[in-house]
Amino acid sequence: MSKINLMGLTLDQMQAALLALGENRYRGRQLFKWLYQARQHDFDRMTDLSRELRRQLAERYTVEGLTMVRKQRSKDGTEKFLFRLADRHPIETVLIPDRDRRTVCVSSQAGCALACKFCATGTMGLLRDLTVGEIVGQLVFLRQMYGDDSFGHVVFMGMGEPLNNYENLLESLRIMTSSQGLAIPARRITVSTSGITPKIKKLAESGLKVRLAVSLHAATQVKRLKIMPVADTFKLTKLMEAVRYYTEVTNQPVTFEYIVMAGFNDTMADIKALGRLVGGIPCKINLLAYNPVPGLPFKRPADEVVDWFGRELNPRVMAVTVRQSRGRDIEAACGQLAARSLT
C-alpha cells in the first residue's frame, strides 16, 4: 500500500487522520505544527509524539516536498526556482526582494488554459492543477532554504489561473493563514485573477480576508478580448460587478494590474477609458511595462511612456503605482514564466 503524503493536508484533515489512528485531535495539531512551522519531515524527530505513534505514522504516511532542478539569480537579486513535480511537470516560483521586504510569487497550475496573448505561460497550455501540497510546498521549500524570514508577502501571480484551481487554492490559503500552520497574515497574501467572475464572488464569501488583484490590461471589452480570450466568457461589465461585490463584502480595496504594451493600450484614450472603468471602486492601479516574450508580437514601451501614463492616470483614480520589472535577465518578470526546460 502506497503511503499518503501529509504535505498539503489541512489542520482538520490532519486531526481526522490522527483520530483514525485512535489518537486525540490535539495530536493532529502537534503534527500540523511539526510539518508547517518546524518544517520537520522526519517522524522520529517529532519528540512530543509517542514512539508508537511515530512508528504508525512512518508506516502509513510520508512527507514529500518539491524537487528543485534549477535556481537562477538576477542581477537585481530576484531568484527564480524551477521545480519538477512527481509526474515531471515543471513549475516556477520567484522570490523578489524589494527594499526591506521579500515577496514570493507562487504558481497555482502547471501551465495555463487561458492563453493570454502576451503571456509566456499561456503558450504552454494547461498541464494540470497543482495539488494543495504542491502550492504550499513552494513556501515550505523557501523557508527550509532561507528560514522563517525568507519572505513576508505572497502573491499568486506565478504560473496558472488561481481561481481555476479554486478548491485547492482555498485549502492552501487555510494552511498559509493558520496560526498553527505557516502563520502568514491574510493581508499579506494577494490572489491575482484574469477575471473568473463567479469565483471572485465565492472568494469574497469565503471569509478569507486575502487581497484581490485583477489582471486587467485593457479598459474596454473590445480591446481586452484581443489579448485575453477569457473576456469572451467573462465580459468586462460582469467582471467589474464582481470586483465591486468583492470590495463591498470584504471591505478591502482591489488592485488592478495593467501591463502597458507599446502601440496597444498606451494612449490618452486608454487612460480616459481606464479612469471611467474603475470609477467609484476602492482600488489602486499597478502599471508595469510589458516584458517581451520571444515569439509573441507585443513590444515594451519606453519608460517615459509608462511614467507619462501614470501621471495622466493619477488624477482619475485613487492610487497609481508604476512598478519596476524585476528579474528580466532571468525571465522571471511578470508574464515571462514558461518553465521551458527541466534539463
C-alpha angles and dihedrals in degrees: 000000000000117000122248117242110233093199106108099024114132123228092261092050092048092049090050090051091053092046087055088057091054094256130129121264092249089067086064090055090051091051091046091054092046090053102044107021103033091029088217113159099174111090091203089064094054090098100178090062119083119257091244092052091049089052092052092048091051090051096051107025144044135190112224124174132184126299113231115210100173141015124191127188123206124217087248092057098258113141126206121199123199113203129191114215123216091267090047096252111144129233132176132217125190129207112201123193117206119175106293099356141055126216126201118213108207133195123232100186138026099245122339136256097209096081097205105194095233100044128095094208089056090063089064097059119216114309095175146303118278117244121240088256092053092050097048089035089072090061095042089052093054093048090049089052101041107015135242093317095052090114138001102193134042126205125186092217100116127095117335140016107285095204091056086062091045105151094047089045091055094048089049091051091051091054092044095050098039112114087222093045127048090327096214112160111244091230088064094056122083124192112202122201137181088221114289092170103194092048092051087061092046091050089051089055095044095087091233105127096209122144121260125219123185122206098222108157094164132048100210132058093235095053095040091053090057092064105023117047089191087075089072091064098033107038120211094246092055091044092056090048089054091048091052089049090052093053092047096048097042098032088225131122119242129228121228115206113211119183110200111221120192113254094359113071104359105097135105088253089059091049092052092046091050092050091051093046097056096035112136095012117115098239152123127222122223112204120200131176112241115262107220119239119204111253095019120106102225122105135211115251123227114271088241090060092053091048090049090048090053094048093050093045096047099079090051100055138039097254137357127192125187105212123207119232111248127200097008092146091061095038091249096124126109112300095009102095110115107139091217098172142036096183 
